[in-house]
């Protein structure tokens, strides 16, 4: 565990500018946002007033946040919220922090939606994907499922606070679901258990990150079972790891999907792969 670099002695008086300078091993933006949340001010105020003194309690709290950031706790968990698709979502350690690259999955799904489309978001977590799609298309029915009751409670909270209607169901992938959907989307676990990057993701729910078979076990399961839950000419869209696109395309083709293809994110990485299932 990383140790605090800052002295939390209550008799010490630091300004916000001095405190930021002490945290020279952390991204400056994280430090500025920490001050925003602790002081209850906007970033412009933090930038404009570096001479603002921190009280003893504020210093203790800012140092606590800084220590957590050093130990790879996502800023979103400290703040209790994360923006995704322009929506302010509540997050907790029961759900993954929504990533910007996952917005590509939303973009791809929106291009396929027609009037009357119904969509299933498998492993919805905080509800980020389901709520983003529903926010753009309030005329369609969106369902989100997750094995975790705690995650579904976060998704329900977000649905209510944003006043966006989605149906939420508990299920381990398709296990407890009935019905057919025109579009199924999922951002399943896809990290190899031996991936060295996992040590930096220890604060997030591991069951939502890690999959057996070098990260493709859940992708394989979803692809194999999805045809039983898709309407004719329905689409399956999957987010996956940076080096898994070719394998996911092959799995889709082997399961009878057509029009299989991958889309690249802003980092030019093949991040989303999709296919259409047509009944003979």
CORTAPE-V108797 format. One record per residue. N is the residue number from 1. RES is the residue in three letters. PSI is psi in degrees with one decimal (999 if undefined). BURIAL is I if it has 9 or more other ideal C-beta (glycine too) atoms within 8 Angstrom, else O. Layout:
n: [N:N]
res: [RES:RES]
psi: [PSI:PSI]
burial: [BURIAL:BURIAL]
This chain:
n: [1:2:3:4:5:6:7:8:9:10:11:12:13:14:15:16:17:18:19:20:21:22:23:24:25:26:27:28:29:30:31:32:33:34:35:36:37:38:39:40:41:42:43:44:45:46:47:48:49:50:51:52:53:54:55:56:57:58:59:60:61:62:63:64:65:66:67:68:69:70:71:72:73:74:75:76:77:78:79:80:81:82:83:84:85:86:87:88:89:90:91:92:93:94:95:96:97:98:99:100:101:102:103:104:105:106:107:108:109:110:111:112:113:114:115:116:117:118:119:120:121:122:123:124:125:126:127:128:129:130:131:132:133:134:135:136:137:138:139:140:141:142:143:144:145:146:147:148:149:150:151:152:153:154:155:156:157:158:159:160:161:162:163:164:165:166:167:168:169:170:171:172:173:174:175:176:177:178:179:180:181:182:183:184:185:186:187:188:189:190:191:192:193:194:195:196:197:198:199:200:201:202:203:204:205:206:207:208:209:210:211:212:213:214:215:216:217:218:219:220:221:222:223:224:225:226:227:228:229:230:231:232:233:234:235:236:237:238:239:240:241:242:243:244:245:246:247:248:249:250:251:252:253:254:255:256:257:258:259:260:261:262:263:264:265:266:267:268:269:270:271:272:273:274:275:276:277:278:279:280]
res: [UNK:UNK:UNK:UNK:UNK:UNK:UNK:UNK:UNK:UNK:UNK:UNK:UNK:UNK:UNK:UNK:UNK:UNK:UNK:UNK:UNK:UNK:UNK:UNK:UNK:UNK:UNK:UNK:UNK:UNK:UNK:UNK:UNK:UNK:UNK:UNK:UNK:UNK:UNK:UNK:UNK:UNK:UNK:UNK:UNK:UNK:UNK:UNK:UNK:UNK:UNK:UNK:UNK:UNK:UNK:UNK:UNK:UNK:UNK:UNK:UNK:UNK:UNK:UNK:UNK:UNK:UNK:UNK:UNK:UNK:UNK:UNK:UNK:UNK:UNK:UNK:UNK:UNK:UNK:UNK:UNK:UNK:UNK:UNK:UNK:UNK:UNK:UNK:UNK:UNK:UNK:UNK:UNK:UNK:UNK:UNK:UNK:UNK:UNK:UNK:UNK:UNK:UNK:UNK:UNK:UNK:UNK:UNK:UNK:UNK:UNK:UNK:UNK:UNK:UNK:UNK:UNK:UNK:UNK:UNK:UNK:UNK:UNK:UNK:UNK:UNK:UNK:UNK:UNK:UNK:UNK:UNK:UNK:UNK:UNK:UNK:UNK:UNK:UNK:UNK:UNK:UNK:UNK:UNK:UNK:UNK:UNK:UNK:UNK:UNK:UNK:UNK:UNK:UNK:UNK:UNK:UNK:UNK:UNK:UNK:UNK:UNK:UNK:UNK:UNK:UNK:UNK:UNK:UNK:UNK:UNK:UNK:UNK:UNK:UNK:UNK:UNK:UNK:UNK:UNK:UNK:UNK:UNK:UNK:UNK:UNK:UNK:UNK:UNK:UNK:UNK:UNK:UNK:UNK:UNK:UNK:UNK:UNK:UNK:UNK:UNK:UNK:UNK:UNK:UNK:UNK:UNK:UNK:UNK:UNK:UNK:UNK:UNK:UNK:UNK:UNK:UNK:UNK:UNK:UNK:UNK:UNK:UNK:UNK:UNK:UNK:UNK:UNK:UNK:UNK:UNK:UNK:UNK:UNK:UNK:UNK:UNK:UNK:UNK:UNK:UNK:UNK:UNK:UNK:UNK:UNK:UNK:UNK:UNK:UNK:UNK:UNK:UNK:UNK:UNK:UNK:UNK:UNK:UNK:UNK:UNK:UNK:UNK:UNK:UNK:UNK:UNK:UNK:UNK:UNK:UNK:UNK:UNK:UNK:UNK:UNK:UNK:UNK:UNK:UNK]
psi: [136.3:145.3:152.4:138.6:-11.7:145.6:127.6:18.5:123.8:-22.4:-12.0:134.5:121.2:146.1:165.9:-37.9:-41.8:-39.2:-42.6:-41.7:-32.8:-26.8:49.4:-6.4:1.8:152.4:133.7:-36.7:-41.5:-38.8:-43.5:-41.8:-33.6:-46.0:-37.0:-48.1:-42.0:-39.4:-15.0:36.8:169.5:171.1:-33.5:-38.4:-39.9:-44.0:-34.0:-21.4:63.9:-12.1:0.2:126.1:147.6:133.0:167.7:-43.9:-40.3:-38.2:-43.5:-43.2:-42.7:-38.2:-34.5:-44.1:-43.4:-42.0:-40.3:-42.3:-38.3:-27.1:24.6:25.1:122.2:142.2:-34.7:-34.3:-36.5:-41.1:-23.3:13.7:158.9:138.6:137.1:126.5:33.8:3.6:137.6:110.5:136.4:139.2:153.6:179.3:-1.2:-6.6:154.3:150.4:122.9:133.0:149.9:-35.5:-21.4:-16.0:-23.3:-37.2:-40.1:-46.3:-46.1:-41.2:-41.1:-30.6:-18.6:-8.3:133.7:168.0:132.0:-2.4:140.6:143.2:141.0:129.5:105.6:128.3:53.4:-24.3:-120.2:-7.0:8.4:-52.2:-48.2:-43.8:-36.7:-45.3:-45.3:-31.3:-30.1:-29.4:75.2:-6.9:-4.0:167.8:123.5:129.6:136.8:136.2:153.2:148.7:-23.9:120.5:-40.3:-39.2:-41.3:-32.1:-36.9:-44.2:-40.5:-41.6:-43.3:-41.0:-42.3:-43.8:-31.7:-9.0:46.4:123.9:117.5:150.5:132.9:134.4:145.4:127.6:144.0:100.1:-120.8:-2.5:-44.9:15.2:145.8:151.2:178.5:146.0:150.8:-31.8:131.5:127.2:151.8:141.7:78.5:172.8:134.7:19.3:132.1:133.6:-24.2:6.1:124.5:-20.6:-15.3:-27.8:-23.0:-2.2:19.8:-23.3:-17.5:155.9:117.1:-31.1:-18.2:-1.9:-42.6:137.7:144.0:-178.5:46.9:32.5:-1.3:2.9:-46.7:-37.1:-44.5:-43.2:-45.0:-45.2:-41.6:-35.2:-19.5:-38.7:-26.0:-10.6:2.7:141.3:163.9:134.1:22.7:161.7:141.4:126.2:129.7:131.9:147.6:179.2:167.0:-23.2:19.6:-1.8:-46.5:-42.0:-39.5:-40.1:-43.8:-43.5:-41.0:-45.7:-40.2:-25.9:5.6:10.0:148.6:172.7:38.8:135.1:164.8:151.7:143.5:144.2:-173.1:-18.3:9.9:29.8:134.0:106.3:-28.5:130.7:140.6:161.4:156.9:138.1:121.1:122.1:136.8:999]
burial: [O:O:O:I:O:I:O:I:O:O:O:O:O:I:I:I:O:O:I:I:O:I:I:O:O:I:O:O:O:I:I:I:I:I:I:I:I:I:I:O:O:O:O:O:I:I:O:O:O:I:O:O:O:I:O:O:O:I:I:I:I:I:I:O:I:I:I:I:I:I:I:I:I:I:I:I:I:I:I:O:I:I:O:I:I:O:I:O:I:I:I:I:O:I:I:I:I:I:O:O:I:I:I:I:I:I:O:I:I:I:O:I:I:O:O:O:I:I:I:I:I:I:I:I:I:I:I:I:I:I:I:I:I:I:I:O:I:O:O:I:O:I:I:I:I:I:I:I:O:I:I:I:I:I:I:I:I:I:I:O:O:I:O:I:O:I:O:I:I:I:I:O:I:I:O:O:I:O:O:O:I:I:I:I:I:I:I:I:I:I:I:O:O:O:O:O:O:I:O:O:I:O:I:I:I:I:O:I:I:I:I:O:O:O:I:I:I:I:I:I:I:I:I:O:I:I:O:O:I:I:O:O:O:I:I:I:I:I:I:I:O:O:O:I:I:O:O:I:I:O:I:I:I:O:I:O:I:O:O:I:O:I:I:O:I:O:O:O:O:I:I:I:I:I:I:I:I:O:O:O]
